[in-house]
Amino acid sequence: MPTGDGAERPESEAESDTVPPEMSLTRSDERVLAYLADAGADYPALVAGNTGLYASHVETRLDVLAQAGLVEAATEEIVYRITDDGRDALDDDRATWSG
């Protein structure tokens, strides 16, 4: 949900706690994965700045996406990149939106 400052509020408290057995991507997840698919790898704060999401929300979603194997730490400095499984999940999710 957009706020007056252009950032987006987290979609729900529950989405940040666990990875469902069959993970369904949130809109925030789609934005993060799409950004990483284009950018390659980036710091969570820069992912947030470039997607219009709050940094704390992006960090939470990156943790969940990493647990699901959709992103991975690219360096020891906590720079994330999308995995092949993340690209597949993004492509599958996009297909449901256009179908």
C-alpha positions in Angstrom: 0.0 0.0 0.0 1.6 3.3 -1.1 2.2 6.0 1.5 2.6 9.8 1.0 6.4 9.5 0.7 6.3 7.1 -2.2 7.3 4.0 -0.2 5.1 1.0 0.2 3.9 -0.5 3.4 4.2 -4.2 4.1 1.3 -6.2 2.8 0.7 -8.1 6.0 2.4 -9.2 9.2 1.9 -12.9 8.4 3.8 -12.8 5.1 7.1 -12.0 6.9 7.1 -14.9 9.3 7.1 -18.1 7.4 7.6 -19.6 3.9 4.4 -21.6 2.9 5.0 -25.1 1.6 4.0 -23.8 -1.9 5.2 -20.3 -1.8 2.9 -17.7 -3.5 4.7 -14.5 -4.4 3.5 -11.3 -2.9 3.5 -8.1 -5.0 6.6 -7.0 -2.9 8.3 -10.3 -3.8 7.6 -9.8 -7.5 9.1 -6.3 -7.3 12.2 -7.5 -5.5 12.7 -10.5 -7.8 12.1 -8.4 -10.9 14.5 -5.8 -9.8 17.2 -8.4 -9.0 16.5 -10.1 -12.3 17.4 -6.8 -14.0 20.1 -5.5 -11.7 21.9 -8.8 -11.1 22.8 -8.3 -7.4 22.4 -5.4 -5.0 22.3 -4.4 -1.3 18.9 -4.6 0.4 18.8 -0.8 1.0 19.4 -0.2 -2.8 16.8 -2.8 -3.6 14.4 -0.9 -1.4 15.3 2.4 -2.9 14.8 1.2 -6.4 11.5 -0.6 -5.8 9.8 2.0 -3.6 9.5 -0.4 -0.7 10.6 0.2 2.9 14.1 -1.1 3.6 13.0 -3.1 6.6 10.2 -4.8 4.5 12.7 -5.6 1.8 15.1 -7.1 4.3 12.3 -9.3 5.7 11.1 -10.4 2.2 14.7 -11.1 1.1 15.1 -13.4 4.2 11.9 -15.2 3.3 12.9 -15.5 -0.4 16.3 -16.7 0.6 14.8 -19.4 2.8 12.7 -20.5 -0.2 15.7 -20.6 -2.4 14.5 -17.8 -4.7 17.4 -15.4 -3.9 20.8 -16.0 -2.4 23.6 -14.0 -0.7 26.0 -13.0 -3.5 28.8 -11.9 -1.1 29.6 -11.9 2.6 28.4 -8.3 2.6 24.8 -9.4 2.2 24.3 -8.6 -1.4 21.4 -10.6 -2.9 20.9 -11.9 -6.4 18.0 -13.9 -7.9 18.4 -17.7 -8.4 17.2 -19.8 -11.3 14.3 -21.0 -9.0 13.5 -17.3 -8.3 13.4 -16.5 -12.1 11.1 -19.6 -12.6 8.8 -18.4 -9.8 8.7 -14.9 -11.2 7.9 -16.2 -14.7 5.2 -18.6 -13.4 3.6 -15.8 -11.4 3.7 -13.4 -14.3 1.9 -16.0 -16.5 -1.0 -16.1 -14.0 -1.3 -12.3 -14.2 -1.4 -12.2 -18.0 -3.6 -15.3 -18.4 
